[in-house]
Amino acid sequence: MQNKQKYRVTIDGHEYTIVGKYSPQHIENVVELVNQQLMQLKDLNPTLSVKDRSILMAVNAISDQIIKENKIIKLEKQLDQLEFEQTALFGK
């Protein structure tokens, strides 16, 4: 397992330290996406506080995660069905 590293990042103009086992490129991609999404929310409604934008972004992220998890479950079931059919047809 890779050792955890500390990363200093700037999100919405504030500095944070992130600790993780991910590559610097991964952290950079995450921070870039977070900043883009916060900026989009700010552009849509400039009166939202940082806290409100952060909460809305978290809700969006969890919603996206649930949708993707459900899709994975559906695809796994389809794969299981295909493997069952293959076994039934070819005995493998």
All heavy atoms as an XYZ file, in Angstrom:
749
protein
N       0.838     -1.177      0.000
C       0.000      0.000      0.000
C       0.881      1.237      0.000
O       1.881      1.307      0.693
C      -0.921     -0.014      1.211
C      -1.839      1.181      1.238
S      -3.239      1.026      2.359
C      -2.473      1.104      3.945
N       0.469      2.198     -0.782
C       1.219      3.439     -0.908
C       1.109      4.258      0.385
O       0.081      4.255      1.047
C       0.621      4.233     -2.071
C       1.577      5.098     -2.801
C       0.887      5.749     -4.005
O      -0.323      5.721     -4.137
N       1.663      6.321     -4.864
N       2.196      4.945      0.750
C       2.176      5.789      1.941
C       1.327      7.021      1.702
O       1.265      7.543      0.600
C       3.598      6.219      2.306
C       4.429      5.062      2.801
O       3.907      4.102      3.354
N       5.733      5.139      2.606
N       0.709      7.501      2.767
C      -0.079      8.723      2.669
C       0.854      9.915      2.539
O       1.932      9.941      3.116
C      -0.979      8.876      3.887
C      -2.087      7.859      3.926
C      -3.006      8.111      5.091
C      -4.121      7.094      5.106
N      -5.053      7.335      6.195
N       0.400     10.871      1.756
C       1.170     12.097      1.564
C       0.286     13.290      1.885
O      -0.935     13.208      1.838
C       1.655     12.188      0.123
C       2.612     11.080     -0.257
C       3.147     11.285     -1.669
O       3.282     12.393     -2.143
N       3.442     10.181     -2.337
N       0.928     14.407      2.204
C       0.210     15.652      2.460
C       0.314     16.534      1.232
O       1.383     16.663      0.626
C       0.806     16.388      3.662
C       0.511     15.747      4.987
C       1.032     16.609      6.122
C       0.739     15.960      7.453
N       1.198     16.798      8.568
N      -0.807     17.128      0.880
C      -0.854     18.051     -0.253
C      -1.439     19.371      0.228
O      -2.453     19.388      0.913
C      -1.742     17.493     -1.369
C      -1.285     16.155     -1.895
C      -1.828     14.969     -1.405
C      -0.316     16.073     -2.883
C      -1.414     13.737     -1.885
C       0.106     14.845     -3.372
C      -0.452     13.687     -2.866
O      -0.034     12.473     -3.343
N      -0.786     20.459     -0.142
C      -1.333     21.789      0.147
C      -2.046     22.237     -1.111
O      -1.462     22.253     -2.190
C      -0.235     22.778      0.509
C       0.485     22.370      1.792
C       1.397     23.461      2.319
N       0.960     23.756      3.674
C       0.289     24.856      4.039
N       0.020     25.786      3.182
N      -0.088     25.045      5.277
N      -3.335     22.554     -0.951
C      -4.152     22.924     -2.100
C      -4.922     24.202     -1.801
O      -5.100     24.573     -0.637
C      -5.143     21.792     -2.475
C      -4.388     20.510     -2.830
C      -6.141     21.531     -1.369
N      -5.367     24.838     -2.859
C      -6.204     26.019     -2.720
C      -7.559     25.713     -3.337
O      -7.648     25.363     -4.520
C      -5.564     27.241     -3.419
O      -4.272     27.455     -2.854
C      -6.412     28.483     -3.236
N      -8.590     25.812     -2.504
C      -9.952     25.585     -2.955
C     -10.762     26.831     -2.640
O     -10.835     27.265     -1.484
C     -10.581     24.347     -2.266
C      -9.781     23.087     -2.628
C     -12.051     24.213     -2.652
C     -10.209     21.833     -1.888
N     -11.316     27.418     -3.683
C     -12.127     28.626     -3.558
C     -11.387     29.725     -2.793
O     -11.951     30.417     -1.963
C     -13.464     28.294     -2.891
C     -14.516     29.361     -3.147
O     -14.536     29.929     -4.260
O     -15.319     29.640     -2.223
N     -10.086     29.827     -3.059
C      -9.280     30.879     -2.458
C      -8.773     30.589     -1.052
O      -8.112     31.425     -0.445
N      -9.079     29.424     -0.519
C      -8.642     29.056      0.827
C      -7.664     27.887      0.747
O      -7.847     26.976     -0.053
C      -9.838     28.664      1.700
C     -10.852     29.749      1.835
N     -10.730     30.788      2.729
C     -12.008     29.968      1.177
C     -11.761     31.598      2.614
N     -12.564     31.123      1.676
N      -6.643     27.946      1.590
C      -5.647     26.872      1.594
C      -6.079     25.742      2.520
O      -6.586     25.981      3.621
C      -4.278     27.408      2.022
C      -3.652     28.268      0.962
C      -2.134     28.183      0.961
O      -1.569     27.325      1.663
O      -1.542     28.976      0.234
N      -5.866     24.519      2.036
C      -6.184     23.319      2.803
C      -5.030     22.339      2.669
O      -4.288     22.363      1.688
C      -7.457     22.633      2.272
C      -8.690     23.482      2.412
C      -9.103     24.327      1.385
C      -9.458     23.441      3.571
C     -10.242     25.112      1.507
C     -10.593     24.216      3.707
C     -10.981     25.051      2.667
O     -12.103     25.816      2.802
N      -4.916     21.465      3.653
C      -3.975     20.354      3.566
C      -4.801     19.091      3.426
O      -5.678     18.825      4.250
C      -3.084     20.264      4.817
O      -2.336     21.484      4.930
C      -2.133     19.090      4.728
N      -4.520     18.345      2.365
C      -5.221     17.089      2.115
C      -4.228     15.958      2.329
O      -3.105     16.002      1.827
C      -5.783     17.047      0.683
C      -6.833     18.152      0.505
C      -6.368     15.682      0.364
C      -7.378     18.251     -0.887
N      -4.633     14.959      3.098
C      -3.791     13.797      3.343
C      -4.423     12.615      2.630
O      -5.615     12.351      2.784
C      -3.663     13.507      4.852
C      -2.822     12.273      5.092
C      -3.091     14.713      5.589
N      -3.613     11.934      1.815
C      -4.154     10.785      1.106
C      -3.069      9.964      0.451
O      -1.911     10.371      0.377
N      -3.479      8.814     -0.040
C      -2.533      7.911     -0.689
C      -2.582      8.049     -2.207
O      -2.035      7.230     -2.926
C      -2.823      6.466     -0.283
C      -4.214      5.996     -0.630
C      -4.454      4.588     -0.162
C      -5.888      4.184     -0.507
N      -6.191      2.827     -0.135
N      -3.233      9.092     -2.676
C      -3.422      9.278     -4.107
C      -2.256     10.036     -4.732
O      -1.508     10.724     -4.038
C      -4.742      9.998     -4.363
C      -5.900      9.296     -3.706
C      -6.486      9.805     -2.560
C      -6.366      8.092     -4.205
C      -7.538      9.145     -1.939
C      -7.414      7.422     -3.593
C      -7.991      7.954     -2.463
O      -9.020      7.294     -1.848
N      -2.153      9.923     -6.034
C      -1.069     10.592     -6.746
C      -1.304     12.101     -6.754
O      -2.444     12.568     -6.639
C      -0.987     10.080     -8.186
O      -2.099     10.560     -8.934
N      -0.230     12.871     -6.924
C      -0.392     14.317     -7.040
C      -1.328     14.694     -8.191
O      -2.119     15.632     -8.067
C       1.030     14.819     -7.298
C       1.915     13.763     -6.723
C       1.178     12.469     -6.919
N      -1.279     13.942     -9.286
C      -2.147     14.232    -10.434
C      -3.616     14.031    -10.064
O      -4.474     14.821    -10.449
C      -1.777     13.341    -11.630
C      -2.574     13.637    -12.878
C      -2.351     15.045    -13.409
O      -1.228     15.506    -13.476
N      -3.425     15.730    -13.755
N      -3.894     12.987     -9.299
C      -5.273     12.734     -8.866
C      -5.777     13.892     -8.001
O      -6.886     14.391     -8.218
C      -5.349     11.408     -8.093
C      -6.710     11.139     -7.521
N      -7.731     10.617     -8.276
C      -7.214     11.344     -6.277
C      -8.810     10.503     -7.515
N      -8.520     10.934     -6.304
N      -4.979     14.283     -7.030
C      -5.364     15.386     -6.143
C      -5.567     16.661     -6.952
O      -6.542     17.390     -6.752
C      -4.303     15.605     -5.035
C      -4.185     14.356     -4.141
C      -4.608     16.847     -4.212
C      -5.438     14.003     -3.378
N      -4.672     16.927     -7.887
C      -4.790     18.114     -8.740
C      -6.095     18.084     -9.535
O      -6.790     19.098     -9.633
C      -3.594     18.174     -9.696
C      -3.526     19.417    -10.544
C      -2.290     19.431    -11.427
O      -1.185     19.226    -10.898
O      -2.439     19.644    -12.645
N      -6.437     16.921    -10.086
C      -7.683     16.789    -10.849
C      -8.902     17.021     -9.966
O      -9.856     17.690    -10.375
C      -7.770     15.416    -11.513
C      -6.774     15.237    -12.632
O      -6.268     16.195    -13.200
N      -6.471     13.996    -12.954
N      -8.877     16.459     -8.753
C      -9.995     16.628     -7.822
C     -10.163     18.098     -7.455
O     -11.264     18.653     -7.501
C      -9.799     15.761     -6.561
C     -10.802     16.131     -5.473
C      -9.894     14.289     -6.912
N      -9.071     18.747     -7.104
C      -9.120     20.153     -6.692
C      -9.611     21.028     -7.854
O     -10.429     21.932     -7.662
C      -7.748     20.622     -6.166
C      -7.704     22.121     -5.985
C      -7.428     19.917     -4.849
N      -9.144     20.737     -9.052
C      -9.583     21.503    -10.222
C     -11.093     21.359    -10.432
O     -11.801     22.343    -10.667
C      -8.836     21.034    -11.473
C      -9.194     21.826    -12.715
C      -8.408     21.378    -13.943
O      -7.366     20.717    -13.787
O      -8.846     21.701    -15.053
N     -11.596     20.145    -10.307
C     -13.026     19.904    -10.476
C     -13.842     20.581     -9.378
O     -14.882     21.195     -9.648
C     -13.304     18.404    -10.504
C     -14.726     17.974    -10.834
C     -15.186     18.533    -12.172
C     -14.812     16.461    -10.849
N     -13.365     20.503     -8.142
C     -14.049     21.168     -7.034
C     -14.115     22.674     -7.291
O     -15.178     23.297     -7.152
C     -13.350     20.870     -5.691
C     -13.847     21.796     -4.587
C     -13.549     19.411     -5.301
N     -13.002     23.268     -7.681
C     -12.983     24.707     -7.947
C     -13.907     25.074     -9.113
O     -14.607     26.088     -9.055
C     -11.557     25.186     -8.212
C     -10.791     25.403     -6.925
O     -11.322     25.897     -5.936
N      -9.525     25.012     -6.923
N     -13.938     24.255    -10.160
C     -14.834     24.517    -11.293
C     -16.295     24.485    -10.855
O     -17.078     25.369    -11.212
C     -14.618     23.485    -12.408
C     -13.365     23.661    -13.201
C     -13.153     22.514    -14.186
O     -13.944     21.583    -14.284
N     -12.051     22.583    -14.934
N     -16.641     23.469    -10.067
C     -18.035     23.336     -9.639
C     -18.440     24.458     -8.681
O     -19.555     24.978     -8.759
C     -18.273     21.964     -9.029
C     -18.221     20.868    -10.078
C     -18.492     19.490     -9.513
O     -18.795     19.325     -8.332
N     -18.396     18.485    -10.362
N     -17.545     24.841     -7.784
C     -17.844     25.963     -6.892
C     -18.031     27.249     -7.683
O     -18.921     28.050     -7.394
C     -16.742     26.125     -5.844
C     -16.726     25.096     -4.724
C     -15.464     25.229     -3.888
C     -17.973     25.224     -3.853
N     -17.202     27.450     -8.718
C     -17.318     28.646     -9.556
C     -18.634     28.643    -10.344
O     -19.290     29.680    -10.469
C     -16.126     28.745    -10.518
C     -16.099     30.038    -11.313
S     -16.072     31.547    -10.298
C     -14.446     31.446     -9.607
N     -19.034     27.466    -10.841
C     -20.307     27.374    -11.562
C     -21.471     27.750    -10.654
O     -22.381     28.483    -11.062
C     -20.510     25.962    -12.116
C     -19.633     25.643    -13.306
C     -19.749     24.188    -13.729
O     -20.338     23.354    -13.038
N     -19.155     23.858    -14.869
N     -21.451     27.249     -9.426
C     -22.510     27.594     -8.481
C     -22.495     29.087     -8.162
O     -23.548     29.710     -8.040
C     -22.377     26.771     -7.206
C     -22.751     25.294     -7.336
C     -22.328     24.522     -6.094
C     -24.238     25.135     -7.588
N     -21.307     29.646     -8.043
C     -21.185     31.087     -7.771
C     -21.718     31.896     -8.944
O     -22.410     32.901     -8.759
C     -19.720     31.446     -7.502
C     -19.509     32.861     -7.031
C     -18.043     33.069     -6.679
C     -17.826     34.437     -6.069
N     -16.421     34.614     -5.646
N     -21.425     31.452    -10.173
C     -21.925     32.144    -11.364
C     -23.445     32.056    -11.461
O     -24.103     33.004    -11.876
C     -21.292     31.573    -12.640
C     -19.815     31.915    -12.774
O     -19.337     32.835    -12.068
O     -19.134     31.250    -13.580
N     -24.002     30.894    -11.082
C     -25.455     30.710    -11.135
C     -26.183     31.550    -10.099
O     -27.286     32.045    -10.350
C     -25.807     29.231    -10.940
C     -25.479     28.299    -12.090
C     -25.691     26.846    -11.692
C     -26.332     28.638    -13.313
N     -25.576     31.696     -8.928
C     -26.199     32.468     -7.864
C     -25.115     33.119     -7.007
O     -24.661     32.543     -6.011
C     -27.101     31.579     -7.004
C     -27.931     32.373     -6.023
O     -27.668     33.538     -5.750
N     -28.952     31.740     -5.470
N     -24.688     34.331     -7.374
C     -23.595     35.005     -6.660
C     -23.883     35.310     -5.192
O     -22.971     35.576     -4.426
C     -23.412     36.316     -7.434
C     -24.100     36.116     -8.740
C     -25.165     35.090     -8.512
N     -25.145     35.245     -4.792
C     -25.484     35.566     -3.405
C     -25.299     34.379     -2.455
O     -25.374     34.548     -1.245
C     -26.939     36.066     -3.290
O     -27.835     35.023     -3.704
C     -27.156     37.307     -4.141
N     -25.045     33.193     -3.006
C     -24.828     32.029     -2.145
C     -23.528     32.173     -1.357
O     -22.512     32.588     -1.903
C     -24.758     30.744     -2.971
C     -26.047     30.232     -3.588
C     -25.752     29.043     -4.498
C     -27.036     29.832     -2.506
N     -23.576     31.794     -0.105
C     -22.363     31.812      0.713
C     -21.470     30.640      0.320
O     -21.907     29.698     -0.345
C     -22.729     31.695      2.194
O     -23.248     30.401      2.468
N     -20.227     30.689      0.757
C     -19.305     29.583      0.510
C     -19.883     28.299      1.118
O     -19.841     27.232      0.503
C     -17.909     29.893      1.097
C     -17.007     28.682      1.004
C     -17.284     31.085      0.398
N     -20.434     28.418      2.313
C     -21.028     27.255      2.976
C     -22.162     26.676      2.139
O     -22.231     25.458      1.928
C     -21.536     27.650      4.357
C     -22.218     26.523      5.104
C     -22.757     27.013      6.443
C     -23.565     25.933      7.116
N     -24.151     26.406      8.374
N     -23.059     27.536      1.650
C     -24.187     27.057      0.853
C     -23.725     26.422     -0.460
O     -24.242     25.381     -0.860
C     -25.170     28.188      0.565
C     -25.943     28.618      1.803
O     -26.028     27.828      2.763
O     -26.471     29.751      1.805
N     -22.742     27.027     -1.106
C     -22.202     26.442     -2.343
C     -21.569     25.095     -2.063
O     -21.743     24.136     -2.828
C     -21.183     27.384     -2.991
C     -21.826     28.575     -3.678
C     -20.827     29.404     -4.468
N     -20.017     30.196     -3.549
C     -18.694     30.320     -3.618
N     -18.010     29.718     -4.564
N     -18.042     31.061     -2.763
N     -20.864     24.997     -0.948
C     -20.216     23.733     -0.580
C     -21.238     22.646     -0.292
O     -21.068     21.496     -0.715
C     -19.322     23.936      0.639
O     -18.315     24.878      0.351
N     -22.317     23.001      0.398
C     -23.360     22.025      0.701
C     -24.048     21.570     -0.580
O     -24.273     20.367     -0.784
C     -24.370     22.594      1.723
C     -23.691     22.714      3.091
C     -25.635     21.739      1.791
C     -24.488     23.454      4.129
N     -24.371     22.509     -1.462
C     -25.003     22.140     -2.736
C     -24.095     21.235     -3.559
O     -24.551     20.270     -4.176
C     -25.374     23.391     -3.533
C     -26.557     24.193     -3.005
C     -26.703     25.489     -3.790
C     -27.841     23.369     -3.082
N     -22.806     21.535     -3.558
C     -21.863     20.708     -4.299
C     -21.776     19.311     -3.691
O     -21.717     18.313     -4.412
C     -20.479     21.353     -4.347
C     -19.602     20.699     -5.395
S     -18.021     21.501     -5.558
C     -17.222     20.892     -4.109
N     -21.797     19.222     -2.371
C     -21.764     17.915     -1.712
C     -23.021     17.114     -2.054
O     -22.937     15.911     -2.339
C     -21.641     18.086     -0.201
N     -24.169     17.764     -2.066
C     -25.418     17.079     -2.435
C     -25.326     16.569     -3.864
O     -25.692     15.425     -4.153
C     -26.635     18.016     -2.246
C     -27.884     17.429     -2.882
C     -26.856     18.309     -0.770
N     -24.827     17.401     -4.774
C     -24.663     16.983     -6.173
C     -23.704     15.803     -6.281
O     -23.948     14.858     -7.031
C     -24.162     18.139     -7.033
C     -25.213     19.204     -7.268
O     -26.396     18.955     -7.155
N     -24.775     20.407     -7.588
N     -22.614     15.852     -5.532
C     -21.620     14.774     -5.592
C     -22.198     13.460     -5.077
O     -21.991     12.402     -5.685
C     -20.373     15.161     -4.788
N     -22.932     13.512     -3.976
C     -23.526     12.295     -3.423
C     -24.592     11.760     -4.372
O     -24.686     10.540     -4.590
C     -24.106     12.555     -2.016
C     -22.997     12.935     -1.037
C     -24.897     11.344     -1.527
C     -21.932     11.874     -0.842
N     -25.369     12.647     -4.964
C     -26.372     12.219     -5.937
C     -25.712     11.500     -7.110
O     -26.155     10.418     -7.509
C     -27.165     13.436     -6.439
O     -28.059     13.058     -7.458
N     -24.648     12.093     -7.653
C     -23.913     11.465     -8.755
C     -23.346     10.112     -8.332
O     -23.379      9.145     -9.096
C     -22.768     12.361     -9.229
C     -23.248     13.587     -9.982
O     -24.434     13.638    -10.381
O     -22.426     14.509    -10.179
N     -22.842     10.035     -7.103
C     -22.274      8.783     -6.600
C     -23.341      7.698     -6.528
O     -23.108      6.558     -6.945
C     -21.656      9.002     -5.220
C     -21.069      7.737     -4.613
C     -20.478      7.975     -3.228
O     -20.300      9.094     -2.794
N     -20.204      6.899     -2.534
N     -24.520      8.027     -6.027
C     -25.603      7.045     -5.915
C     -26.027      6.568     -7.304
O     -26.226      5.366     -7.516
C     -26.791      7.635     -5.131
C     -26.403      7.804     -3.662
C     -28.042      6.767     -5.282
C     -27.402      8.594     -2.840
N     -26.148      7.489     -8.247
C     -26.517      7.119     -9.614
C     -25.483      6.166    -10.206
O     -25.831      5.137    -10.801
C     -26.675      8.383    -10.488
C     -27.935      9.143    -10.068
C     -26.724      8.025    -11.976
C     -28.033     10.541    -10.641
N     -24.209      6.463    -10.016
C     -23.147      5.614    -10.569
C     -23.091      4.264     -9.863
O     -22.866      3.235    -10.501
C     -21.806      6.340    -10.495
C     -21.738      7.468    -11.517
C     -20.482      8.278    -11.437
C     -20.560      9.362    -12.495
N     -19.636     10.422    -12.303
N     -23.301      4.250     -8.556
C     -23.315      2.979     -7.830
C     -24.464      2.095     -8.313
O     -24.288      0.890     -8.489
C     -23.415      3.224     -6.326
C     -22.124      3.720     -5.715
C     -22.244      4.083     -4.245
O     -23.373      4.042     -3.691
O     -21.215      4.411     -3.647
N     -25.637      2.693     -8.530
C     -26.778      1.932     -9.039
C     -26.501      1.394    -10.439
O     -26.891      0.262    -10.756
C     -28.048      2.772     -9.027
C     -28.580      2.992     -7.625
O     -28.329      2.212     -6.720
N     -29.319      4.068     -7.442
N     -25.826      2.177    -11.252
C     -25.472      1.723    -12.600
C     -24.493      0.548    -12.521
O     -24.615     -0.423    -13.272
C     -24.871      2.870    -13.409
C     -24.620      2.522    -14.855
C     -24.189      3.728    -15.666
C     -24.051      3.351    -17.131
N     -23.748      4.507    -17.969
N     -23.529      0.635    -11.613
C     -22.563     -0.459    -11.431
C     -23.290     -1.729    -11.000
O     -23.027     -2.819    -11.524
C     -21.466     -0.069    -10.419
C     -20.532      0.967    -11.038
C     -20.683     -1.297     -9.956
C     -19.581      1.614    -10.047
N     -24.223     -1.606    -10.058
C     -24.984     -2.768     -9.596
C     -25.757     -3.382    -10.758
O     -25.760     -4.604    -10.941
C     -25.934     -2.374     -8.436
C     -25.113     -2.051     -7.186
C     -26.963     -3.473     -8.163
C     -25.896     -1.368     -6.082
N     -26.387     -2.537    -11.561
C     -27.138     -3.025    -12.723
C     -26.208     -3.742    -13.706
O     -26.533     -4.828    -14.206
C     -27.847     -1.862    -13.411
C     -28.683     -2.256    -14.597
C     -29.354     -1.042    -15.226
C     -30.100     -1.420    -16.488
N     -30.695     -0.271    -17.148
N     -25.058     -3.160    -13.990
C     -24.110     -3.778    -14.915
C     -23.552     -5.091    -14.362
O     -23.353     -6.048    -15.118
C     -22.976     -2.802    -15.237
C     -23.368     -1.596    -16.099
C     -22.223     -0.583    -16.142
C     -23.753     -2.036    -17.504
N     -23.313     -5.144    -13.056
C     -22.833     -6.391    -12.433
C     -23.882     -7.489    -12.557
O     -23.548     -8.643    -12.822
C     -22.453     -6.152    -10.979
C     -21.149     -5.398    -10.821
C     -20.823     -5.053     -9.379
O     -21.750     -5.007     -8.523
O     -19.638     -4.808     -9.097
N     -25.149     -7.126    -12.384
C     -26.220     -8.113    -12.543
C     -26.290     -8.607    -13.983
O     -26.482     -9.802    -14.223
C     -27.560     -7.511    -12.115
C     -27.707     -7.371    -10.618
C     -29.041     -6.756    -10.240
C     -29.152     -6.598     -8.731
N     -30.408     -5.958     -8.329
N     -26.135     -7.680    -14.939
C     -26.139     -8.080    -16.349
C     -24.963     -9.008    -16.649
O     -25.111     -9.996    -17.367
C     -26.088     -6.847    -17.256
C     -27.355     -6.046    -17.275
C     -27.232     -4.761    -18.091
O     -26.140     -4.347    -18.461
N     -28.355     -4.128    -18.364
N     -23.811     -8.693    -16.094
C     -22.632     -9.529    -16.288
C     -22.853    -10.917    -15.686
O     -22.533    -11.933    -16.323
C     -21.398     -8.871    -15.667
C     -20.083     -9.624    -15.795
C     -19.721     -9.864    -17.260
C     -18.968     -8.871    -15.094
N     -23.409    -10.960    -14.482
C     -23.712    -12.253    -13.858
C     -24.665    -13.064    -14.729
O     -24.478    -14.272    -14.906
C     -24.324    -12.054    -12.463
C     -23.325    -11.575    -11.431
O     -22.098    -11.671    -11.686
O     -23.771    -11.090    -10.368
N     -25.669    -12.404    -15.281
C     -26.634    -13.092    -16.140
C     -25.955    -13.630    -17.403
O     -26.187    -14.771    -17.804
C     -27.790    -12.157    -16.517
C     -28.847    -12.797    -17.398
C     -29.569    -13.964    -16.726
O     -29.786    -13.965    -15.516
N     -29.946    -14.974    -17.500
N     -25.094    -12.818    -18.006
C     -24.373    -13.263    -19.203
C     -23.448    -14.435    -18.890
O     -23.350    -15.383    -19.677
C     -23.586    -12.107    -19.819
C     -24.418    -11.015    -20.493
C     -23.536     -9.829    -20.859
C     -25.142    -11.564    -21.718
N     -22.784    -14.391    -17.760
C     -21.910    -15.497    -17.363
C     -22.716    -16.764    -17.104
O     -22.298    -17.855    -17.476
C     -21.088    -15.106    -16.126
C     -20.011    -14.092    -16.435
C     -19.287    -13.571    -15.194
O     -19.785    -13.786    -14.059
O     -18.229    -12.953    -15.363
N     -23.890    -16.611    -16.501
C     -24.759    -17.756    -16.273
C     -25.212    -18.362    -17.586
O     -25.182    -19.581    -17.770
C     -25.979    -17.320    -15.436
C     -27.014    -18.397    -15.275
C     -26.820    -19.414    -14.354
C     -28.177    -18.388    -16.031
C     -27.762    -20.423    -14.204
C     -29.116    -19.394    -15.885
C     -28.920    -20.403    -14.969
N     -25.606    -17.490    -18.526
C     -26.043    -17.966    -19.846
C     -24.902    -18.660    -20.593
O     -25.108    -19.692    -21.243
C     -26.605    -16.814    -20.669
C     -27.925    -16.293    -20.143
C     -28.391    -15.009    -20.826
O     -27.749    -14.570    -21.792
O     -29.413    -14.444    -20.361
N     -23.697    -18.099    -20.473
C     -22.541    -18.700    -21.130
C     -22.271    -20.088    -20.550
O     -22.011    -21.040    -21.281
C     -21.312    -17.820    -20.973
C     -20.066    -18.402    -21.631
C     -18.826    -17.568    -21.392
O     -18.811    -16.679    -20.559
N     -17.784    -17.850    -22.119
N     -22.355    -20.195    -19.247
C     -22.148    -21.492    -18.595
C     -23.217    -22.481    -19.035
O     -22.914    -23.653    -19.312
C     -22.163    -21.328    -17.067
O     -21.152    -20.400    -16.699
C     -21.926    -22.647    -16.365
N     -24.456    -22.023    -19.123
C     -25.540    -22.906    -19.539
C     -25.367    -23.377    -20.985
O     -25.653    -24.526    -21.305
C     -26.883    -22.195    -19.358
N     -24.879    -22.477    -21.833
C     -24.730    -22.821    -23.254
C     -23.482    -23.647    -23.536
O     -23.510    -24.584    -24.327
C     -24.676    -21.555    -24.104
C     -25.997    -20.796    -24.275
C     -25.745    -19.470    -25.009
C     -27.003    -21.635    -25.055
N     -22.383    -23.270    -22.905
C     -21.096    -23.872    -23.259
C     -20.503    -24.724    -22.143
O     -19.443    -25.328    -22.326
C     -20.092    -22.783    -23.661
C     -20.574    -21.937    -24.801
C     -20.950    -20.614    -24.591
C     -20.653    -22.455    -26.087
C     -21.394    -19.832    -25.648
C     -21.106    -21.676    -27.151
C     -21.480    -20.367    -26.921
N     -21.127    -24.742    -21.013
C     -20.636    -25.565    -19.907
C     -19.300    -25.115    -19.346
O     -18.556    -25.900    -18.802
N     -18.970    -23.849    -19.493
C     -17.691    -23.333    -18.992
C     -17.901    -22.525    -17.741
O     -18.820    -21.895    -17.496
C     -16.987    -22.455    -20.047
C     -16.543    -23.252    -21.236
C     -15.837    -22.359    -22.206
C     -15.401    -23.143    -23.439
N     -14.703    -22.370    -24.376
